[in-house]
Amino acid sequence: FEMDKNITYSGDIKAAKILKLDANISKLVDNLYIKYQGNLNSARIDLSSNAFTGDISTQNMKNININLQSKDYIMLNEFAKLPSKLQDAKAKLIITAPIDTKDINHIKAKANIISNLVNIQSDISYSKDISVVSKLTVPKDSLLSNLDKKLQINALMPMNIKTDIKNNTKVLNLKSSKIQSNIKMQDK
């Protein structure tokens, strides 16, 4: 018995509801549609839900590219109670993660949040430890500008944030032109 080397596969998966999730999260991922296709050397998965779209692909079965983004801006007041001046706060999420299958225990990803509050660009590294390096900037028409006259947003931004989680220790470093803070927490 020998199989043909020209094997291909394809199909799709549909799920109208994702169960056992918080209702706010569920409405983002409901109407999940997954379309997949591939052969012995390559594969592609296209994903879509109410709020997200993305793909996972590989051309050589050694390097995998993951892309996920929100289809449109997501209203943040649906997930948290916000002050009245921030009721129109919205954000869009974009995540990319190239993965080397020979080194699956070391993942480096990028996550960007584009919003009318602050924009966040993050580099995320995961191996034995987790490290997140982020830069926060304020968009030109940020809702934070009108939140409180005492809030000096330009003194806070741009802000660089580095978070490291190693074993039982969490370290958070914040730095902007006017402030700096280093916090270290240790689990008991």
N, C-alpha and C positions, 0 to 999 in steps of 0.2 A: 504494500500500500504506500503510495507516494502522492503528495499533494502538489497541485500546480503552483508554480512560483508567482503567478499573476492573480493572487487572491485580492479581492476588494470587498469592502463592507460599507454599508450605509444604513441609516435609519433615523428615526426621530422619536422623541419622548415628550409627552405633553402631560402637565399636571396643573389643573385649574387652581387647586389650593395646596399650600404647604402647611401641614398640620403641626401643632405643638410649638408654634413660634409666637412671640409677642405679637399682638394684633397690629401694632404699628409697623413692625418689621414684615409681617406676613403680607400686608397690602403692597409692599415693594416687590416681593419675590413671587407673589401669586401669578397665575397664568404663565408658568415657567414652560418654555419651549426649548428643547435641545435637539439640534440636528447634527448628526455625526457622519463622517465618511473617512475612508482611509484604505491603505493597502499595507503590504509588509514593511514599507519604508517611510511612509508618511501618514499623518492623520490630522483631521481638523474637526473641531467641535465648535459650533456656533450656539450661543446662549442668548435667550431673551426672556424678560419678565415684564411685569407692569412698569417697573422703574429702571431696569438695568438691561444692558446689552454687552456682549463680549464674545471673545473667542479664545480657544486653546488650540495651538497648532504646533506641529513638529514636521520638519522636512527630512529628518534623518534618524528619528527615534533616540537621539542623544541629547538634543537641545529642545526644550519646550518653551514656547512663548505664551504667556497668559496676559490677556488684556480684558479689563472690565471697566465699564463706565456707566454713569447714570445717563439715561436717555435725555433727561431735561433736568432743570433745577428741582430740588426737593425742598419743600417748605419745612423749615425747622420747627415751627410752632406745632407741628403734628407730633413731635417727639419730646418736646420739653415746654414747660411753661415759661414764656418770655415776657419781658416788660412790653407795654403797649407800643413803645417806639420801635420795638424789634419784631413786631408781628409779621412784617414782610420779609424777614430774614430767609434766605434760601441758599442752597449750596449744591454744587455739582462735584461728583467724585470720579477720579480717573486713577486706575491702578494698572501698573505693568510689572510683570515678574518673569524674567528669563530664568529658566531652571536647567541646570546641567544634570542629566540623569546619572552621570558617574559620580556626582558629588551632591546628592539630594539633601544631605544634612546641612548644607550651606546655601541659604537662599538670600538673594538680594532683590529687593523690590523697590518700586517708586510709587508713592501715593500723592496725588495732588487734589486739594480741595479748593475749588473756585467759588467764592461766595460774595455776597454784598455786605459781609461783616469783615472777615479777614480771609486772605488767601494763604494756603499752607502747602509748602512743597516739602515732602519727606523722603528720605532714603532710609529704608528699613533693612536691617541685616539680621538674619536668624541663623544661628548654628547651635552651639551648646548654650550660648547666651543670646539675648536680644538687644539690639541697639537701634535707636531711632534718632536720626538727625533731621531737624525740621527748621525751616525758615518761614516766619510769619510776616506777611506784609499787608498793608491796608489798601484796599482798592480806592480809587479816586472818589467814588460816591458811596462810601461805606456808611451804613446805618449807625455805626458807632460814633460817627462825627457829631450827630445830633442827640445822642443819648443823654449826656450830661455835660454842661459847660465846664465843669471842673476836671473832667477826664481829658488829660493831655495825651491824646493818642499818638502824637508824633514823638513823645518822649519814650513810649513803649515800643514803637515799631521803627524799622524792622526789628524783629526779635529772633534770635537763634536759640533753639532748644535742643538739648541732647539728653536722651534718656537711655540708661543702660540697666538691664536686669540680668544679674549674675547670681545664680543660686538663690540665696535668701536676701540678697542685697539689691536695693533699687536706688539709683542715683539720677537726680534730675538737675541739670544745669540750665539756667536761663540767662540770656545776655542781650541787652540792647544798648543804645548809646547812653542811656541815663540810669539803667538799673542792671544789677547782676545778683544772682542768687544761686546757691548750690545747696541742694538738699540730699541727704543720704538717709535711707530708711533700711533697717535691718529687721527681718522677721525673727521672732523668738522661737 
